[in-house]
Amino acid sequence: MWNLEFRAPGRETTAAELVARAWHQATPRQRHAAFAAGEVRLAGGIILDPQTRITPGALIRVVAREGR
């Protein structure tokens, strides 16, 4: 397990797109599990919906777990 922390780039996009870009080695199933478990956060709040729109510069944190 490790933590990913990054800022959204200069255009609005979805949380799913950002997480896929930052955690590219994960399978879609692993990324989906992170959202479902509340392990994707925006400014401290939990993002459960991968289609949530993220504004540029927003701080995103993801708990990345292997094999989930």
N, C-alpha and C positions, 0 to 999 in steps of 0.2 A: 504494500500500500504506500502511496505517496500522494502529496498534495500538489495540484497544479494551480497556479495563480497567474492571471494575465488580464490585460485590459482589452476591451473590444476595439477593433480597428475603426478607421475613420468613416464607416458607413453603417447604417442600421442593418442588422441581420438577426437571425433567430439564434436562440441558445443552442439548439441542436447543431447548427452550422459551426458555431464557435467551438463547442466541445469536440466536434469531429476534427476540426483543424488542429486544436491543441493536443488532443489525445488520439492522434492518428493511428497508433499501433493497436488500439482497442477495437474489438469487434462491435458491430452495431448492438449486439445483445448486451455487452458490457456497458456501453454508453447508456442504453435504455435503463439498465439496472441502476445506474448511478442516479438518473432522474427519479426513478420510482422510489429509491431509498432516501431521497432528500439530500443527496450528496453533491448537488450542484447549487451553488449559492450566488446571489447577486446582492452586493452590499449587505451581507449578513442574512438576507432573507432567502428562503428556500425556493428554488424553481422546480416545480413538478411537471410543468408543461414544456416539452422541448420546443414548441413553436412560439414561445414567448419572445417578443421582439426586444432586442437589446440595443440601447443607444450607444453611439461612439464614446469611448473613454470609460465605460462602466467596468468596474472591477468584478471579475468572475473567479470563483474558487470551486475546484472539483476535487473530491476524494477519489483517486484513481486506484481501483483494486484489481489485482490480477485474477484471472480465472472466474469472473462472475458473469 
